Amino acid sequence: MCSVEHINCFPVLVNILSNTFLRLFNSTQRIRIWSQPFYGTHAPELKSDIFFVCLNYLLILAAGLPPHFAVSSMEDYKVKS
């Protein structure tokens, strides 16, 4: 009834249980549940834009780390620790 992935199993289980409860109460209505956790509507350009934004952020972060260590070492030298 469901695939190996847990994300697909839970909606199927909820659908089976809810429809079973509806049948117990003599209802003619049915509940339909679907799962589509990963939408494929994103354009490929969006992924490359996100990649370059993250890359730029990491480069700026990496450029700021060496001065931080240098200042820390100088403070340790001044305190003679």
C-alpha positions in Angstrom: 0.0 0.0 0.0 2.9 2.4 0.5 6.5 2.6 -0.6 9.6 2.2 1.6 9.8 5.9 2.3 8.1 6.9 5.5 7.0 10.3 4.2 4.7 8.5 1.8 3.5 5.9 4.3 2.0 8.2 6.8 -0.6 9.9 4.5 -1.7 6.5 3.2 -2.2 5.3 6.8 -4.1 8.4 7.8 -6.3 8.0 4.7 -7.1 4.3 5.5 -7.9 5.1 9.1 -10.1 8.1 8.3 -12.0 6.3 5.7 -12.5 3.4 8.0 -13.9 5.7 10.7 -16.2 7.2 8.2 -17.5 3.8 7.1 -18.1 2.9 10.8 -20.4 6.0 11.1 -22.3 5.1 7.9 -21.1 8.1 6.0 -21.1 8.2 2.2 -18.3 10.7 2.0 -14.6 9.8 1.6 -11.4 11.6 2.5 -8.6 11.8 0.0 -5.1 12.5 1.2 -2.1 13.1 -1.0 1.5 13.9 -0.2 3.7 16.0 -2.4 6.5 17.1 -0.1 9.0 18.2 -2.8 7.5 20.4 -5.5 9.2 20.3 -8.8 7.9 23.7 -10.0 11.1 25.5 -9.2 13.1 26.8 -12.1 16.7 25.5 -12.4 17.9 29.1 -12.3 16.6 29.4 -8.8 18.9 26.6 -7.6 21.9 28.2 -9.2 21.0 31.6 -7.7 20.7 30.0 -4.2 24.0 28.3 -4.8 25.8 31.5 -5.7 24.3 33.4 -2.8 25.5 30.7 -0.4 28.9 30.6 -2.0 29.3 34.4 -1.7 28.2 34.3 1.9 30.8 31.6 2.7 33.5 33.5 0.9 32.8 36.6 2.9 32.8 34.6 6.1 36.0 32.9 5.1 37.6 36.2 4.4 36.7 37.4 7.9 38.1 34.4 9.9 41.9 34.9 9.5 41.8 38.5 10.9 39.8 37.2 13.8 42.4 34.6 14.6 45.2 37.2 14.2 43.6 39.6 16.6 43.0 36.8 19.1 46.6 35.8 18.9 47.8 39.4 19.4 45.5 39.8 22.4 47.0 36.6 23.9 50.5 37.9 23.2 49.7 41.2 25.0 48.3 39.5 28.0 51.2 37.0 27.9 49.0 34.0 28.2 
